[in-house]
């Protein structure tokens, strides 16, 4: 017999008195807790509700707005086709301003009050640090967060944390390998500019690990400068680079688009002849808008293909679904990442035969094993593998936009740095 029916029978035995009323509410609370703990259905029979805590305001707002747009474009694709087994999907997105102190209450509201099936597409490492313990405690999936930090990639993995994208260690590793093996730079030629928080620390750790693979023995030999999150205070960091005993020829950047753009612009004005390499989190479209046609050498590693490359099947579908969702929307890397992540989640939801449960959606994602959602590359998820993709696509700033770029040409690019 189901728990709700058991509760109804017990209620018949409770006297209709003040004490009985107290018992009634107490039993309801116990019953609700039992249902939640058992991993029972968390949504209504005709609806699947997902949650998102992301940055929708402040200097990094475009990152969250793009991710939400991509997730919604994928979600509405499913709704136009009748939903998942007849159930429509809905997203509840809450603004955390890219501040961890706001993420925790957002997660509580989404999981405990809104009763979401899973949380998708949260943006940022410091906010992820606040979200992970709550996801694990409530046994609720934190899926495809927009961060490549190692804290979300434990070995063995947290059961309730599943990633889509490549890690920051993989992005910065690709940069360092290209700079040293391809461009012929020395370790001392490479500096690091990071945000002063868990995001910046994750990127710096990945860069150090890559440099150590190339022979770095003293971490203090790496020139590392930082700025405060949610600020544009980059002047001191730039001054440290300009007055360093050895002027860097490449700067690995782990920050948000606005401060990174200001740093690059000021460095260019100061005639720092360097290549600036950003991880994907920077927000390519926003960075390009900020820099315009500045003749600086700026590379961004991406974790998805170029959003205008319709030769990739899932990108072609993304462009059509984005237009159907919002005819005025412009394609972007962040939105494409959200879209692909949503499409992968839809594959898993389709495989759940009955009502969707929080445990069921984790098991369904782990059960995908090897698959290709239309990327032309095999992805993989399993009980011990909670990161679907390890692919990286480098891009370079050209005429105010980021275009595909091959690491094989980085030697010629680096050679320009020595020209007057």
Secondary structure, DSSP 8 states (H G I E B T S, - for coil): --HHHHHHHHHHTS-SSHHHHHHHHHHHHHHHHHHHHTT-B-S-TTEEEEEEEE--SSTTHHHHHHHHHHHHHHHHHHHHTT-BTTBEEEEEEEE-TT-HHHHHHHHHIIIIIS--SEEE--B-HHHHHHHHHHHHHHT-EEES-B---GGG--SS--TTEEB-S--HHHHHHHHHHIIIIIS---GGGEEEEEESSHHHHHHHHHHHHHHHHTT---GGGS-EEEE-TT----HHHHHHHHTSSS--SEEEEES-HHHHHHHHHHHHHTT---EEEE-GGG-HHHHHHHHTT---EEEEEESS--TT-TTSHHHHHHHHHHHHH-TT----HHHHHHHHHHHHHHHHHHT--SS-BHHHHHHHHHTTEEE-SSSSS-EEEBTTB-B-----EEEEEETTEEEE--GGGHHHHHHGGG--
